């Protein structure tokens, strides 16, 4: 069996304060996608949100575990929320796996892991309950969060 490889497909680095970033036009030749984020915010205690294909309907289910504050569980929500404590004093790193993104007839599983420079760590498991191939990935700040200058977002395709 071949070893899966990560191919860098796209990089976004914020050159101004922004509320969201979007990846589009990625190939369907990979099995999974991974988004690696290193971000800082303009306020404390907010979250990073994720939507696929610009879907704002209640098609997301997730459970989010964050140490030290506990967990959140949502069904029929309008986004996946990752409570990695995006804060204005240190960078937060996220690794977000979007599995089987090119499948038309199944829901899309999503797993995220993250940690911040303020001793917090967490994990989110969820799914996009909408059959259809993923063509757009939108990441945005919650609760009025703005992403700081120098925040980086890298999209990788995983072959295999």
C-alpha positions as CSV (number, residue, x, y, z in Angstrom):
1,X,0.0,0.0,0.0
2,X,1.3,3.4,-0.9
3,X,2.1,5.9,1.8
4,X,-0.4,8.9,1.6
5,X,1.3,12.2,0.7
6,X,0.3,15.8,1.5
7,X,0.4,18.1,-1.5
8,X,0.2,21.8,-0.8
9,X,-2.7,23.1,-3.0
10,X,-3.1,26.7,-1.8
11,X,-1.8,29.2,0.9
12,X,-3.7,32.3,2.1
13,X,-1.8,34.8,4.3
14,X,-3.8,37.7,5.6
15,X,-2.3,41.1,4.7
16,X,-5.1,43.0,6.4
17,X,-7.6,42.3,9.2
18,X,-10.3,40.0,7.7
19,X,-13.4,38.3,8.9
20,X,-13.0,35.1,6.7
21,X,-11.0,33.3,4.2
22,X,-12.2,30.9,1.4
23,X,-10.6,28.1,-0.6
24,X,-12.2,27.3,-4.0
25,X,-11.2,25.6,-7.2
26,X,-9.3,22.6,-5.8
27,X,-8.9,19.4,-7.7
28,X,-10.9,16.2,-7.1
29,X,-7.9,13.9,-7.4
30,X,-7.3,13.6,-3.7
31,X,-8.9,11.4,-1.1
32,X,-9.0,13.9,1.8
33,X,-8.2,17.6,2.4
34,X,-6.4,19.1,5.4
35,X,-6.4,22.8,6.3
36,X,-3.6,24.0,8.6
37,X,-4.3,27.3,10.3
38,X,-2.1,29.5,12.4
39,X,-4.2,32.5,13.4
40,X,-4.5,35.3,15.9
41,X,-7.6,37.4,16.5
42,X,-8.6,40.9,17.5
43,X,-10.5,39.8,20.6
44,X,-10.4,37.0,23.2
45,X,-12.5,33.9,23.6
46,X,-14.1,33.4,20.2
47,X,-14.1,30.5,17.8
48,X,-13.2,29.6,14.3
49,X,-16.2,28.6,12.2
50,X,-16.3,26.4,9.1
51,X,-18.8,26.1,6.3
52,X,-18.7,24.0,3.2
53,X,-20.0,25.0,-0.2
54,X,-21.4,28.3,1.3
55,X,-24.1,26.2,3.0
56,X,-25.6,28.3,5.8
57,X,-28.5,25.9,6.4
58,X,-28.8,23.8,9.5
59,X,-26.8,20.9,8.0
60,X,-23.9,20.7,10.5
61,X,-23.6,18.5,13.6
62,X,-20.6,18.6,15.9
63,X,-19.2,18.0,19.3
64,X,-16.3,20.3,20.5
65,X,-14.1,19.5,23.4
66,X,-11.9,22.2,24.8
67,X,-9.6,22.1,27.8
68,X,-10.0,23.7,30.3
69,X,-13.6,24.9,29.8
70,X,-15.5,21.7,28.7
71,X,-17.5,20.8,25.6
72,X,-20.2,22.0,23.3
73,X,-22.5,19.8,21.2
74,X,-24.8,21.1,18.4
75,X,-27.2,19.3,16.1
76,X,-28.7,20.9,13.0
77,X,-26.5,23.9,13.3
78,X,-25.5,26.4,10.5
79,X,-21.7,25.8,10.9
80,X,-19.0,23.8,12.6
81,X,-17.5,25.7,15.6
82,X,-14.0,25.1,16.8
83,X,-13.5,26.8,20.2
84,X,-9.7,27.0,20.0
85,X,-9.7,30.3,21.9
86,X,-8.6,32.5,19.1
87,X,-7.1,35.3,21.2
88,X,-5.4,38.6,20.6
89,X,-2.2,37.8,22.6
90,X,-1.0,34.6,21.0
91,X,-1.3,32.4,17.9
92,X,-3.6,29.4,17.8
93,X,-2.8,26.4,15.5
94,X,-5.6,24.3,13.9
95,X,-5.4,21.1,11.8
96,X,-8.7,20.4,10.1
97,X,-9.3,17.2,8.2
98,X,-12.1,17.1,5.7
99,X,-12.6,13.4,4.7
100,X,-14.0,12.0,1.5
101,X,-14.6,15.5,0.2
102,X,-15.2,14.4,-3.4
103,X,-18.0,11.9,-2.6
104,X,-21.5,12.9,-3.9
105,X,-23.7,10.5,-2.0
106,X,-22.3,10.6,1.6
107,X,-22.1,13.1,4.4
108,X,-18.7,14.7,4.9
109,X,-16.8,13.9,8.1
110,X,-14.7,16.7,9.7
111,X,-12.1,16.4,12.5
112,X,-10.1,19.3,13.9
113,X,-7.4,19.5,16.5
114,X,-6.1,22.8,17.9
115,X,-4.1,24.4,20.6
116,X,-3.4,27.9,21.6
117,X,-0.4,29.7,23.3
118,X,-2.5,30.1,26.4
119,X,-2.4,26.5,27.5
120,X,-5.7,25.4,25.9
121,X,-6.2,22.5,23.6
122,X,-9.2,20.9,21.9
123,X,-10.8,18.7,19.3
124,X,-13.9,19.0,17.2
125,X,-15.6,16.1,15.5
126,X,-18.5,16.8,13.1
127,X,-20.2,16.2,9.8
128,X,-21.7,18.2,7.0
129,X,-25.0,16.4,6.5
130,X,-25.5,17.3,2.9
131,X,-24.7,15.0,0.0
132,X,-22.5,16.7,-2.5
133,X,-18.9,17.1,-3.4
134,X,-17.1,19.8,-1.4
135,X,-16.1,22.7,-3.7
136,X,-15.7,25.6,-1.3
137,X,-14.2,25.8,2.2
138,X,-15.0,28.9,4.2
139,X,-13.3,29.7,7.6
140,X,-14.4,32.6,9.6
141,X,-14.4,34.2,13.0
142,X,-17.3,33.9,15.4
143,X,-18.9,36.6,17.6
144,X,-17.5,39.4,15.5
145,X,-14.0,38.0,15.5
146,X,-11.5,39.5,13.0
147,X,-8.5,37.5,11.9
148,X,-5.2,39.3,12.4
149,X,-2.6,40.3,9.8
150,X,-0.2,37.4,9.2
151,X,-2.7,34.7,9.9
152,X,-1.9,31.7,7.6
153,X,-4.2,29.1,6.1
154,X,-2.8,26.2,4.1
155,X,-4.8,23.7,2.1
156,X,-3.3,20.3,1.5
157,X,-4.6,17.4,-0.6
158,X,-4.0,13.9,0.7
159,X,-3.4,11.3,-2.0
160,X,-4.0,7.7,-1.1
